[in-house]
Amino acid sequence: MTDTIFAPATAAGRAAVAVVRVTGPRTDVAVRTFAGDLPEPRRASLRRLYDAAGVEIDHGLVLWFPGPASYTGEDSAEFHVHGGQAVVAAVVDGLAALGLRLADPGEFTRRAFENGKLDLAQAEGVADLVDAETEQQRRQALEQLGGRLSQVQARWREALTEALAMFEAAVDFPDEELPENVAARARPILEGLVAELDAAAADAERGERVREGFRIALIGAPNAGKSTLLNALAGRDAAIVTATPGTTRDIIEVPVVLAGYKALLADTAGLRETGDEIEAEGVRRARAWAAAADLRLWLVDGSTDVTPGVPMELRPGDICLITKRDQPSGPAGAWAAQQAKRLELSSAEVTAKGPSDLAWLITTLAEKVVEALSGAEPPAATRLRHQELLTEAADRLRQALAEEDSLELAAEDVRLAARALDRITGRIDPEAVLGKIFASFCIGK
């Protein structure tokens, strides 16, 4: 981290204001070149900005953050200029002419991590906050950035350290006057930790679904009304609607917000046996997406006398929608209602053309999402990476509990559990993992 980096911190395009950030050992040189001298730390100063050749760039604000009291822990600065593309380009070119380097994605936050300003879990919270599209994603990301997982991890590690001290005392000082059964006293601590880690790992799945979106699959036979319903729920023509069966061949995903949570609605290929190779692949993908979804909406054309097959992907709690309520009913509608009852699905007759039907469906879907994703508080762990490490730590502790006759092995498993927890916050993490995590950030953050 001996070089000085810069990057626009605001999105490209025409805007009222744009921000360009700089951090590194030569930040003061950049500020003096552009603004004439260093302004008072952490106070916006209105200056005329010039490049190294003395050509005026703009009239803007300069903020100077001497390290370590900065986001990255290094000397840093921000130039707030007018948001025209030519102005931003002139600032960027001027900084590059001074020998500064354009930052890689996430490099500012990585420097904050490496300088101890954030741990890895908090850095992931920064990325989640930047990416947040819904209120619940924002809340969860703020909890992560605020150090909630880090604080819980610190408490777990303290308990592990206490248990490990008991094991090591029994192993290293067997002849000393220690309390009776000192190693056995670690068992309640480890058993409690296993329960907590298992619960946190299970809750991490909820956090991941808040981040990525609650998945809702629209499935059914061709011409059951899936694409029409998707367009109605999305409020736009996201899918092509025709009377020709098999029009939808691939998965069409549409993000929507339900009760403050992100959800993904997926229109899928009509489920039927077909000799068409492309349509058959679409049916295969539809079944795979539906099987992995959090909720399935099974659409059945209630106006026809042809009963479709029952999708094998249905689960209790899914919803059967008997569509085309505005048309004369046929035997398929009553049959679908019977099948829904047998499979423990809720069912309703609907039409995508009815505002009241759509309002009911949106409310019902929102209730399903809230039931699945809400809790007393946001989950501490929010990523698959967290879940895997929590599971690894819990498994190590279970192994330690099973090794009553070998305290040395039990102590080693406790150490390995502690290492797994340390990787959550980045106290121990391979360089390749850090590179992968920070590469997902946007440039300038």
Secondary structure, DSSP 8 states (H G I E B T S, - for coil): --S-EEEE-S-SSS-SEEEEEEESTTHHHHHHHHHSS---TTS-EEEEEE-TTS-EEEEEEEEEE-TTSSSSSS-EEEEEEE--HHHHHHHHHHHHHTT-EE--TTHHHHHHHHTTSS-HHHHHHHHHHHH--SHHHHHHHHHHHTTHHHHHHHHHHHHHHHHHHHHHHHHH-TTS---TTTGGGHHHHHHHHHHHHHHHHHHHHHHHHHHH-EEEEEEESTTSSHHHHHHHHHTS--S---SSTT---S-EEEEEEETTEEEEEEE-------S-HHHHHHHHHHHHHHHHSSEEEEEEETT-S------TT--TT-EEEEE-TTS---HHHHHHHHHHHHTT-EEEE--TT-HHHHHHHHHHHHHHHHHHH--SS--S--SHHHHHHHHHHHHHHHHHHH-TT-HHHHHHHHHHHHHHHHHHHTSS--HHHHHHHHHTS-TT-
